[in-house]
Amino acid sequence: MSKNEVNIRNKRARFEYHIEDTFTTGMVLGGTEIKSIRNGKASILEAYCVVLNGEVFIRNMHITPYENGSFYNHQPRTDRKLLLTSKEIKKLEKFVQTKGNTIVPLRLFLSEKGWAKLEIACAQGKKLHDKRQDLKEKDDKREMARVMKPR
């Protein structure tokens, strides 16, 4: 596996939320955490971001302990600090104060330099009828693609 093949997505985020704005952030990680991410052993499905004391943290992101690590291995679900500018943090903090708004991770990937990056989004929760509409549109697209397929 080359160093840029890691691309872990949160597919449920686009179904559960309306995406308003996206940011690409760095993360503060330990040695065994980045090794596990490079092996593709991470999950952001249940993760969300919080703003505490002017800093942004990702919670509930699971990074499997590194199999070759010793007693220095990391905890799988600790809070991890995200690296953002103060302007971006203020924007996120203001956005989260409205009811129904949250910050969700969309994608975890490795940059060209091999650093772990996280794409996060300001998101607003969808109602049930919005989700039904999305499913209907998805089914319609699939049906059109099947009908239009040349034989």
Contact map, one row per residue, 1 for C-alpha under 8 A:
1110100000000000000000000000000000000000000000000000000000000000000000000000000000000000000000000000000000000000000000000000000000000000000000000000000
1111100000000000000000000000000000000000000000000000000000000000000000000000000000000000000000000000000000000000000000000000000000000000000000000000000
1111110000000000000000000000000000000100000000000000000000000000000000000000000000000000000000000000000000000100010000000000000000000000000000000000000
0111110000000000000000000000000000000000000000000000000000000000000000000000000000000000000000000000000000001111010000000000000000000000000000000000000
1111111000000000000000000000000000000000000000000000000000000000000000000000000000000000000000000000000000001100000000000000000000000000000000000000000
0011111100000000000000000000000000001111000000000000000000000000000000000000000000000000000000000000000000011100000000000000000000000000000000000000000
0000111110000000000000000000000000000001000000000000000000000000000000000000000000000000000000000000000000111100000000000000000000000000000000000000000
0000011111000000000000000000000000000001011100000000000000000000000000000000000000000000000000000000000000111000000000000000000000000000000000000000000
0000001111100000000000000000000000000000000110000000000000000000000000000000000000000000000000000000000001110000000000000000000000000000000000000000000
0000000111111100000000000000000000000000000110000000000000000000000000000000000000000000000000000000000011100000000000000000000000000000000000000000000
0000000011111110000000000000000000000000000010000000000000000000000000000000000000000000000000000000000001000000000000000000000000000000000000000000000
0000000001111111000000000000000000000000000010000000000000000000000000000000000000000000000000000000000000000000000000000000000000000000000000000000000
0000000001111111100000000000000000000000000010000000000000000000000000000000000000000000000000000000000111000000000000000000000000000000000000000000000
0000000001111111111000000000000000000000000000000000000000000000000000000000000000000000000000000000000000000000000000000000000000000000000000000000000
0000000000111111110000000000000000000000000000000000000000000000000000000000000000000000000000000000000000000000000000000000000000100100000000000000000
0000000000011111110000000000000000000000000000000000000000000000000000000000000000000000000000000000000000000000000000000000110000100000000000000000000
0000000000001111111000000000000000000000000000000000000000000000000000000000000000000000000000000000000000000000000000000011110000000000000000000000000
0000000000000111111100000000000000000000000000000000000000000000000000000000000000000000000000000000000000000000000000000011110000000000000000000000000
0000000000000100111111000000000000000000000000000000000000000000000000000000000000000000000000000000000000000000000000001111000000000000000000000000000
0000000000000000011111000000000000000000000000000000000000000000000000000000000000000000000000000000000000000000000000001111000000000000000000000000000
0000000000000000001111100000000000000000000000000000000000000000000000000000000000000000000000000000000000000000000000001110000000000000000000000000000
0000000000000000001111110000000000000000000000000000000000000000000000000000000000000000000000000000000000000000000000111100000000000000000000000000000
0000000000000000000011111000000000000000000000000000000000000000000000000000000000000000000000000000000000000000000000111000000000000000000000000000000
0000000000000000000001111100000000000000000000000000000000000000000000000000000000000000000000000000000000000000000011110000000000000000000000000000000
0000000000000000000000111110000000000000000000000000000000000000000000000000000001110000000000000000000000000000000011110000000000000000000000000000000
0000000000000000000000011111000000000000000000000000000000000000000000000000000001110000000000000000000000000000001111000000000000000000000000000000000
0000000000000000000000001111100000000000000000000000000000000000000000000000000111100000000000000000000000000000000111000000000000000000000000000000000
0000000000000000000000000111110000000000000000000000000000000000000000000000000111100000000000000000000000000000000000000000000000000000000000000000000
0000000000000000000000000011111011000000000000000000000000000000000000000000000100000000000000000000000000000000000000000000000000000000000000000000000
0000000000000000000000000001111111000000000000000000000000000000000000000100000000000000000000000000000000000000000000000000000000000000000000000000000
0000000000000000000000000000111111100000000000000000000000000000000000000000000000000000000000000000000000000000000000000000000000000000000000000000000
0000000000000000000000000000011111110000000000000000000000000000110010011100000000000000000000000000000000000000000000000000000000000000000000000000000
0000000000000000000000000000111111111000000000000000000000000011110000000100000000000000000000000000000000000000000000000000000000000000000000000000000
0000000000000000000000000000111111111100000000000000000000000000000000000000000000000000000000000000000000000000000100000000000000000000000000000000000
0000000000000000000000000000001111111110000000000000000000000000010000000000000000000000000000000000000000000000000000000000000000000000000000000000000
0000000000000000000000000000000111111111110000000000000000000011110000000000000000000000000000000000000000000000000000000000000000000000000000000000000
0000010000000000000000000000000011111111110000000000000000000010000000000000000000000000000000000000000000000000000100000000000000000000000000000000000
0010010000000000000000000000000001111111100000000000000000000000000000000000000000000000000000000000000000000100000000000000000000000000000000000000000
0000010000000000000000000000000000111111100000000000000000000000000000000000000000000000000000000000000000000000000000000000000000000000000000000000000
0000011100000000000000000000000000011111110000000000000000000000000000000000000000000000000000000000000000000000000000000000000000000000000000000000000
0000000000000000000000000000000000011111111000000000000000000011000000000000000000000000000000000000000000000000000000000000000000000000000000000000000
0000000100000000000000000000000000011001111100000000000000001111000000000000000000000000000000000000000000000000000000000000000000000000000000000000000
0000000100000000000000000000000000000000111111000000000000001110000000000000000000000000000000000000000000000000000000000000000000000000000000000000000
0000000111000000000000000000000000000000011111100000000000011100000000000000000000000000000000000000000011110000000000000000000000000000000000000000000
0000000011111000000000000000000000000000001111100000000000001000000000000000000000000000000000000000000000000000000000000000000000000000000000000000000
0000000000000000000000000000000000000000001111110000000000011000000000000000000000000000000000000000000000000000000000000000000000000000000000000000000
0000000000000000000000000000000000000000000111111000000001111100000000000000000000000000000000000000000110000000000000000000000000000000000000000000000
0000000000000000000000000000000000000000000001111100000001111000000000000000000000000000000000000000011110000000000000000000000000000000000000000000000
0000000000000000000000000000000000000000000000111110000111100000000000000000000000000000000000000000011110000000000000000000000000000000000000000000000
0000000000000000000000000000000000000000000000011111000111100000000000000000000000000000000000000000001000000000000000000000000000000000000000000000000
0000000000000000000000000000000000000000000000001111111110000000000000000000000000000000100110000000000000000000000000000000000000000000000000000000000
0000000000000000000000000000000000000000000000000111111110000000000000000000000000000000000000000000000000000000000000000000000000000000000000000000000
0000000000000000000000000000000000000000000000000011111000000000000000000000000000000000000000000000000000000000000000000000000000000000000000000000000
0000000000000000000000000000000000000000000000000011111100000000000000000000000000000100110000000000000000000000000000000000000000000000000000000000000
0000000000000000000000000000000000000000000000000011111110000000000000000000000011000000100000000000000000000000000000000000000000000000000000000000000
0000000000000000000000000000000000000000000000001111011111000000000000000000000011110000100000000000000000000000000000000000000000000000000000000000000
0000000000000000000000000000000000000000000000001111001111100000000000000000001111000000000000000000000000000000000000000000000000000000000000000000000
0000000000000000000000000000000000000000000000111100000111111000000000000000001111000000000000000000000000000000000000000000000000000000000000000000000
0000000000000000000000000000000000000000000000111100000011111000000000000000111100000000000000000000000000000000000000000000000000000000000000000000000
0000000000000000000000000000000000000000000101110000000001111100000000000000111000000000000000000000000000000000000000000000000000000000000000000000000
0000000000000000000000000000000000000000011111110000000001111110000000000001111000000000000000000000000000000000000000000000000000000000000000000000000
0000000000000000000000000000000000000000011100100000000000011111000000000001100000000000000000000000000000000000000000000000000000000000000000000000000
0000000000000000000000000000000010011000111000000000000000001111100000000001100000000000000000000000000000000000000000000000000000000000000000000000000
0000000000000000000000000000000010010000110000000000000000000111110000000001000000000000000000000000000000000000000000000000000000000000000000000000000
0000000000000000000000000000000110010000000000000000000000000011111010001111000000000000000000000000000000000000000000000000000000000000000000000000000
0000000000000000000000000000000110110000000000000000000000000001111110001000000000000000000000000000000000000000000000000000000000000000000000000000000
0000000000000000000000000000000000000000000000000000000000000000111110000000000000000000000000000000000000000000000000000000000000000000000000000000000
0000000000000000000000000000000000000000000000000000000000000000011111000000000000000000000000000000000000000000000000000000000000000000000000000000000
0000000000000000000000000000000100000000000000000000000000000000111111111000000000000000000000000000000000000000000000000000000000000000000000000000000
0000000000000000000000000000000000000000000000000000000000000000000111111000000000000000000000000000000000000000000000000000000000000000000000000000000
0000000000000000000000000000000000000000000000000000000000000000000011111000000000000000000000000000000000000000000000000000000000000000000000000000000
0000000000000000000000000000000100000000000000000000000000000000000011111100000000000000000000000000000000000000000000000000000000000000000000000000000
0000000000000000000000000000000100000000000000000000000000000000110011111110000000000000000000000000000000000000000000000000000000000000000000000000000
0000000000000000000000000000010110000000000000000000000000000000100000011111000000000000000000000000000000000000000000000000000000000000000000000000000
0000000000000000000000000000000000000000000000000000000000000000100000001111110000000000000000000000000000000000000000000000000000000000000000000000000
0000000000000000000000000000000000000000000000000000000000001111100000000111110000000000000000000000000000000000000000000000000000000000000000000000000
0000000000000000000000000000000000000000000000000000000000111110000000000011111000000000000000000000000000000000000000000000000000000000000000000000000
0000000000000000000000000000000000000000000000000000000000111000000000000011111100000000000000000000000000000000000000000000000000000000000000000000000
0000000000000000000000000000000000000000000000000000000011111000000000000000111110000000000000000000000000000000000000000000000000000000000000000000000
0000000000000000000000000011100000000000000000000000000011100000000000000000011111000000000000000000000000000000000000000000000000000000000000000000000
0000000000000000000000000011000000000000000000000000001111000000000000000000001111100000000000000000000000000000000000000000000000000000000000000000000
0000000000000000000000001111000000000000000000000000001111000000000000000000000111110000000000000000000000000000000000000000000000000000000000000000000
0000000000000000000000001111000000000000000000000000000100000000000000000000000011111000000000000000000000000000000000000000000000000000000000000000000
0000000000000000000000001100000000000000000000000000000100000000000000000000000001111101100000000000000000000000000000000000000000000000000000000000000
0000000000000000000000000000000000000000000000000000000000000000000000000000000000111111100000000000000000000000000000000000000000000000000000000000000
0000000000000000000000000000000000000000000000000000010000000000000000000000000000011111110000000000000000000000000000000000000000000000000000000000000
0000000000000000000000000000000000000000000000000000000000000000000000000000000000001111111000000000000000000000000000000000000000000000000000000000000
0000000000000000000000000000000000000000000000000000000000000000000000000000000000011111111100000000000000000000000000000000000000000000000000000000000
0000000000000000000000000000000000000000000000000010011100000000000000000000000000011111111110000000000000000000000000000000000000000000000000000000000
0000000000000000000000000000000000000000000000000000010000000000000000000000000000000111111111000000000000000000000000000000000000000000000000000000000
0000000000000000000000000000000000000000000000000000000000000000000000000000000000000011111111100000000000000000000000000000000000000000000000000000000
0000000000000000000000000000000000000000000000000010000000000000000000000000000000000001111111110000001000000000000000000100000000000000000000000000000
0000000000000000000000000000000000000000000000000010000000000000000000000000000000000000111111111000000000000000000000000000000000000000000000000000000
0000000000000000000000000000000000000000000000000000000000000000000000000000000000000000011111111100000000000000000000000000000000000000000000000000000
0000000000000000000000000000000000000000000000000000000000000000000000000000000000000000001111111100110000000000000000000100000000000000000000000000000
0000000000000000000000000000000000000000000000000000000000000000000000000000000000000000000111111110111000000000000000000000000000000000000000000000000
0000000000000000000000000000000000000000000000000000000000000000000000000000000000000000000011111110100000000000000000000000000000000000000000000000000
0000000000000000000000000000000000000000000000000000000000000000000000000000000000000000000001111111100000000000000000000000000000000000000000000000000
0000000000000000000000000000000000000000000000000000000000000000000000000000000000000000000000011111100000000000000000000000000000000000000000000000000
0000000000000000000000000000000000000000000000000000000000000000000000000000000000000000000000000111110000000000000000000001100000000000000000000000000
0000000000000000000000000000000000000000000000000000000000000000000000000000000000000000000000111111111000000000000000000111100000000000000000000000000
0000000000000000000000000000000000000000000000011000000000000000000000000000000000000000000000110001111100000000000000000111100000000000000000000000000
0000000000000000000000000000000000000000000000011100000000000000000000000000000000000000000100010000111110000000000000011110000000000000000000000000000
0000000000001000000000000000000000000000000000111000000000000000000000000000000000000000000000000000011111000000000000011110000000000000000000000000000
0000000001001000000000000000000000000000000100111000000000000000000000000000000000000000000000000000001111110000000001111000000000000000000000000000000
0000000011101000000000000000000000000000000100000000000000000000000000000000000000000000000000000000000111110000000001111000000000000000000000000000000
0000001111000000000000000000000000000000000100000000000000000000000000000000000000000000000000000000000011111000000001110000000000000000000000000000000
0000011110000000000000000000000000000000000100000000000000000000000000000000000000000000000000000000000011111100000111100000000000000000000000000000000
0001111100000000000000000000000000000000000000000000000000000000000000000000000000000000000000000000000000111110000111000000000000000000000000000000000
0011111000000000000000000000000000000100000000000000000000000000000000000000000000000000000000000000000000011111111110000000000000000000000000000000000
0001000000000000000000000000000000000000000000000000000000000000000000000000000000000000000000000000000000001111111110000000000000000000000000000000000
0001000000000000000000000000000000000000000000000000000000000000000000000000000000000000000000000000000000000111111000000000000000000000000000000000000
0000000000000000000000000000000000000000000000000000000000000000000000000000000000000000000000000000000000000111111000000000000000000000000000000000000
0011000000000000000000000000000000000000000000000000000000000000000000000000000000000000000000000000000000000111111100000000000000000000000000000000000
0000000000000000000000000100000000000000000000000000000000000000000000000000000000000000000000000000000000000111111110000000000000000000000000000000000
0000000000000000000000000110000001001000000000000000000000000000000000000000000000000000000000000000000000011110011111000000000000000000000000000000000
0000000000000000000000011110000000000000000000000000000000000000000000000000000000000000000000000000000000011110001111100000000000000000000000000000000
0000000000000000000000011110000000000000000000000000000000000000000000000000000000000000000000000000000011111000000111110000000000000000000000000000000
0000000000000000000001111000000000000000000000000000000000000000000000000000000000000000000000000000000011110000000011111000000000000000000000000000000
0000000000000000000001111000000000000000000000000000000000000000000000000000000000000000000000000000001111100000000001111100000000000000000000000000000
0000000000000000001111100000000000000000000000000000000000000000000000000000000000000000000000000000001111000000000000111110000000000000000000000000000
0000000000000000001111000000000000000000000000000000000000000000000000000000000000000000000100100000111100000000000000011111000000000000000000000000000
0000000000000000111110000000000000000000000000000000000000000000000000000000000000000000000000000000111100000000000000001111100000000000000000000000000
0000000000000000111100000000000000000000000000000000000000000000000000000000000000000000000000000001110000000000000000000111110000000000000000000000000
0000000000000001110000000000000000000000000000000000000000000000000000000000000000000000000000000001110000000000000000000011111000000000000000000000000
0000000000000001110000000000000000000000000000000000000000000000000000000000000000000000000000000000000000000000000000000001111101100000000000000000000
0000000000000000000000000000000000000000000000000000000000000000000000000000000000000000000000000000000000000000000000000000111111100000000000000000000
0000000000000000000000000000000000000000000000000000000000000000000000000000000000000000000000000000000000000000000000000000011111110000000000000000000
0000000000000000000000000000000000000000000000000000000000000000000000000000000000000000000000000000000000000000000000000000001111111000000000000000000
0000000000000000000000000000000000000000000000000000000000000000000000000000000000000000000000000000000000000000000000000000011111111100000000000000000
0000000000000011000000000000000000000000000000000000000000000000000000000000000000000000000000000000000000000000000000000000011111111110000000000000000
0000000000000000000000000000000000000000000000000000000000000000000000000000000000000000000000000000000000000000000000000000000111111111000000000000000
0000000000000000000000000000000000000000000000000000000000000000000000000000000000000000000000000000000000000000000000000000000011111111100000000000000
0000000000000010000000000000000000000000000000000000000000000000000000000000000000000000000000000000000000000000000000000000000001111111110000000000000
0000000000000000000000000000000000000000000000000000000000000000000000000000000000000000000000000000000000000000000000000000000000111111111000000000000
0000000000000000000000000000000000000000000000000000000000000000000000000000000000000000000000000000000000000000000000000000000000011111111100000000000
0000000000000000000000000000000000000000000000000000000000000000000000000000000000000000000000000000000000000000000000000000000000001111111110000000000
0000000000000000000000000000000000000000000000000000000000000000000000000000000000000000000000000000000000000000000000000000000000000111111111000000000
0000000000000000000000000000000000000000000000000000000000000000000000000000000000000000000000000000000000000000000000000000000000000011111111100000000
0000000000000000000000000000000000000000000000000000000000000000000000000000000000000000000000000000000000000000000000000000000000000001111111110000000
0000000000000000000000000000000000000000000000000000000000000000000000000000000000000000000000000000000000000000000000000000000000000000111111111000000
0000000000000000000000000000000000000000000000000000000000000000000000000000000000000000000000000000000000000000000000000000000000000000011111111100000
0000000000000000000000000000000000000000000000000000000000000000000000000000000000000000000000000000000000000000000000000000000000000000001111111110000
0000000000000000000000000000000000000000000000000000000000000000000000000000000000000000000000000000000000000000000000000000000000000000000111111111000
0000000000000000000000000000000000000000000000000000000000000000000000000000000000000000000000000000000000000000000000000000000000000000000011111111100
0000000000000000000000000000000000000000000000000000000000000000000000000000000000000000000000000000000000000000000000000000000000000000000001111111100
0000000000000000000000000000000000000000000000000000000000000000000000000000000000000000000000000000000000000000000000000000000000000000000000111111100
0000000000000000000000000000000000000000000000000000000000000000000000000000000000000000000000000000000000000000000000000000000000000000000000011111110
0000000000000000000000000000000000000000000000000000000000000000000000000000000000000000000000000000000000000000000000000000000000000000000000001111111
0000000000000000000000000000000000000000000000000000000000000000000000000000000000000000000000000000000000000000000000000000000000000000000000000001111
0000000000000000000000000000000000000000000000000000000000000000000000000000000000000000000000000000000000000000000000000000000000000000000000000000111
